[in-house]
């Protein structure tokens, strides 16, 4: 049994309307979820598939970090991973004004930066609290993580976009191998 804590305001998203999200995850993976209203999630392992409980842990973390359950379901597939990046590790403080500025840079004007990173790499991205979370496969994640880290370190958006454009052919080749 593994215990994970998620923010109270994300418990409803994890359970889903009438418990449908929780039921679907349990049906797909064979892993039992016990969710408290305080945000504590007990994950009972599936003895037939030990990897399933690890995937469910990532799913629960992703929903807790702001992903919709539909997007987080991607983590239950093969070769899909969750990457959690602490913004404070790059800016050196958790001052609210610094955090807001950096989060704003990551999102971009009307969500442009986030949308470009998602569209060009194929990852899903969530900026929640003091973290940036990415869901993608083993080829997409390193490219998206590098782009996010470039922004966190203060690179200009145009530099990051050029990096993503240069990485696009490699990502396209990798997509052909996954289909």
C-alpha positions in Angstrom: 0.0 0.0 0.0 1.3 3.4 -0.9 0.0 6.8 0.4 0.0 10.0 -1.6 -1.3 13.4 -0.6 -2.9 15.7 -3.1 -4.5 19.2 -2.5 -8.0 19.0 -1.1 -9.3 21.0 -4.0 -8.2 18.3 -6.4 -9.9 15.4 -4.7 -13.1 15.9 -6.6 -11.3 15.8 -9.9 -9.6 12.5 -8.9 -12.9 10.9 -7.9 -14.8 12.2 -10.8 -18.5 12.8 -11.2 -20.3 10.0 -9.3 -17.0 8.3 -8.8 -16.5 7.5 -12.5 -12.8 8.5 -12.8 -11.9 6.4 -9.7 -13.9 3.5 -11.0 -12.3 3.7 -14.5 -8.8 3.8 -13.2 -9.5 0.8 -10.9 -11.0 -1.1 -13.8 -8.2 -0.4 -16.2 -5.3 -1.2 -13.7 -6.8 -3.5 -11.2 -5.4 -1.2 -8.5 -7.7 -0.2 -5.6 -7.9 3.5 -4.6 -9.0 4.7 -1.2 -9.4 8.5 -1.3 -10.1 10.6 1.8 -11.8 14.0 1.6 -8.6 15.4 3.2 -6.5 14.5 0.1 -4.9 11.3 1.3 -4.9 8.6 -1.4 -4.1 5.0 -0.5 -3.1 2.9 -3.4 -3.4 -0.9 -2.9 -1.1 -2.8 -5.3 -2.3 -5.2 -7.9 -0.4 -8.4 -7.2 -0.7 -9.5 -10.8 0.8 -6.3 -12.2 3.2 -4.4 -9.8 3.9 -1.8 -12.5 0.2 -0.8 -12.5 0.4 0.7 -9.0 3.4 2.8 -10.1 1.4 4.1 -13.1 -1.5 4.9 -10.8 0.8 6.8 -8.4 1.9 9.0 -11.3 -1.8 9.4 -12.4 -2.8 10.5 -8.9 0.2 12.9 -8.7 -0.7 14.3 -12.1 -4.3 15.0 -11.1 -3.1 16.5 -7.8 -0.8 18.8 -9.8 -3.6 20.2 -11.9 -4.0 17.8 -14.9 -7.5 16.8 -15.9 -8.1 13.1 -15.3 -8.6 12.7 -19.1 -5.1 14.1 -19.8 -3.6 12.1 -16.9 -5.0 8.9 -18.3 -2.2 9.0 -20.7 0.1 7.9 -17.9 -1.6 4.5 -17.8 -0.3 3.7 -21.3 3.1 2.2 -22.1 6.1 4.6 -22.4 4.3 7.6 -20.9 5.8 9.4 -18.0 5.3 12.2 -15.5 8.0 14.8 -15.0 7.6 17.3 -12.1 9.8 20.4 -12.1 10.1 22.6 -9.0 10.1 26.2 -10.1 11.9 27.3 -6.9 14.9 25.1 -7.9 15.5 27.5 -10.8 14.6 30.9 -9.3 16.2 30.4 -5.9 13.2 31.5 -3.8 9.5 31.0 -3.3 8.7 34.7 -3.1 5.1 35.1 -4.5 6.0 37.9 -6.9 8.9 35.9 -8.4 6.8 32.8 -8.7 4.0 34.7 -10.4 6.5 36.2 -12.9 8.1 32.9 -13.8 4.7 31.1 -14.1 3.5 33.9 -16.4 6.6 33.5 -18.6 5.9 29.7 -18.8 2.3 30.3 -19.8 2.9 33.2 -22.1 0.5 35.8 -23.4 -2.9 34.2 -23.7 -1.3 30.8 -23.1 0.9 31.0 -26.2 4.2 29.7 -24.7 2.5 26.7 -23.1 0.5 25.9 -26.3 3.7 26.1 -28.4 5.6 23.7 -26.1 2.6 21.3 -26.1 2.0 21.5 -29.8 5.6 21.1 -30.9 6.6 18.4 -28.5 3.3 16.5 -28.0 3.5 16.7 -24.2 0.8 17.8 -21.9 1.8 20.6 -19.5 0.3 21.8 -16.2 1.6 24.8 -14.2 0.2 24.4 -10.7 1.4 26.1 -7.5 5.2 26.0 -7.5 5.6 23.2 -10.1 5.5 22.6 -13.8 4.4 19.1 -14.7 4.9 17.4 -18.1 3.3 14.2 -19.4 4.9 12.6 -22.4 6.9 9.7 -23.8 10.6 9.0 -23.6 11.3 11.1 -26.7 9.0 14.0 -26.1 9.8 14.6 -22.4 13.5 15.5 -22.6 12.8 18.1 -25.4 9.9 19.7 -23.5 11.8 19.6 -20.2 14.8 21.4 -21.8 12.4 24.1 -23.2 10.8 24.6 -19.8 14.2 24.8 -18.1 15.4 27.3 -20.7 12.5 29.6 -19.8 13.0 29.0 -16.1 16.7 30.0 -16.5 15.6 33.3 -18.2 16.1 32.5 -21.9 14.1 34.6 -24.4 11.0 33.0 -25.7 12.3 33.3 -29.3 15.3 31.2 -28.4 13.2 28.5 -26.8 10.9 28.5 -29.9 13.9 28.1 -32.2 15.1 25.2 -30.1 11.7 23.5 -30.3 11.5 24.0 -34.1 15.0 22.5 -34.5 13.9 19.5 -32.4 10.7 18.9 -34.4 12.2 16.6 -37.1 13.6 14.3 -34.4 10.2 14.2 -32.7 8.4 13.4 -36.0 10.8 10.5 -36.7 10.1 9.2 -33.2 6.3 9.5 -33.7 6.5 7.2 -36.7 8.1 4.6 -34.6 5.3 4.7 -31.9 2.4 4.4 -34.3 
